[in-house]
Amino acid sequence: MASYSEFTMPSRDGKNTLACYLWEPENPRGVVQIIHGVSEHVGRYAGFAQFLAEQGYVVCGNDHLGHGKTVTDGRYGYFGPKDGWVLVTADVKSLRDAMGEKYPNVPYFLFGHSMGSFLARTYLCAYPGTVDGAILSGTGQEKDAVVAAGKTLASSICAAQGPDTVSETVNKLSLGAYNDQFKPNRTTADWISRDEKVVDAYLQDPFCTFKPTAGLFRDMMEGLQYISNPDNLAGMDIRTPVYLMSGDQDPVGSNGKGVARVYDFFKKAGTADLTMKLYPGGRHEMLNELNRDEVYADVLAWLEKHTK
């Protein structure tokens, strides 16, 4: 049986306290650190975490700044006034270090979903050689001009109204646009999964109903620029295995095209062990899709292959 616990640790911003979660099996064979996406929280991964724990993997994760139980000031979807992307990535490293001290002799993996996959990719560039593998779920990469335009728009709103401002324009052009390919829409979140129960639970979750701030979008665009820069990609440890998994109807990954672009980034950087899988008909959250049992099994198989 796996045990579940919650704990806290200081954020690297020097102000906030991170809410952290831990699933521990009796005889750990590895550690998987979950890096969640925008407008969600680690609690949504409880079923997946329990599954991995039952297979012998410690699972941990923290709610990012501006997300989940980490928020104490009511400002959801807000990393901070500046350097938000750097700080959130540093928080990922802090948890990795803490768990590494507790479990020093087993393989350590990152599992990043959506924005969390962007953070995982940033981590691989910023802290090369400090993990034994990375699974990137629901990742993607818009064209450079689109990212630059998004950063300019978000930055202008931050300058005029403050980084903690929620911009309807920015949200409509980004997250709001993802639902367009699934018209006629049943809900505003049809794009995350074909499973209507999952979509309804997401929309009823108080930690998922907020809209991100202009500051977060600015920070995320800076992150996307960082992880598409060949100089930064060249700094990765090419020995670190990477597994990309997405639905071929995921708008974040441009229905597979954006995922393939990220695959090419890693390939050109020299990543030696690189795998990509696109699930037919799958939308954004493959862990919460109708074929989640298949997805769980595939993730486990990849972990087993890289657990020494």
Buried (B, 14 or more C-beta within 10 A) or exposed (E): EBEEEEEEBEBBBEEBEBBBBBBBBEEBBBBBBBBBBBBBBBBBBEEBBEBBBEBBBBBBBBBBBBBBBBBEEEBBBBBBEEBBBBBBBBBBBBBBEBBBEEBEEBBBBBBBBBBBBBBBBBBBBBBBEBBBBBBBBBBBBBEEEEBBBBBEBBBEBBEEEEBBBBBEEBBEBBBBEBBEBBEEEEBBBBBBBBBEEBBEBBEEBEBBEBBBBBBBBBBBBBBBBBBBBEEBBEEBBBEBBBBBBBBBBBBBBBBBEBBBBBBEBBEEBEBEBBBBBBBEEBBBBBBBBBBBEEBBEBBBEBBEEBBE
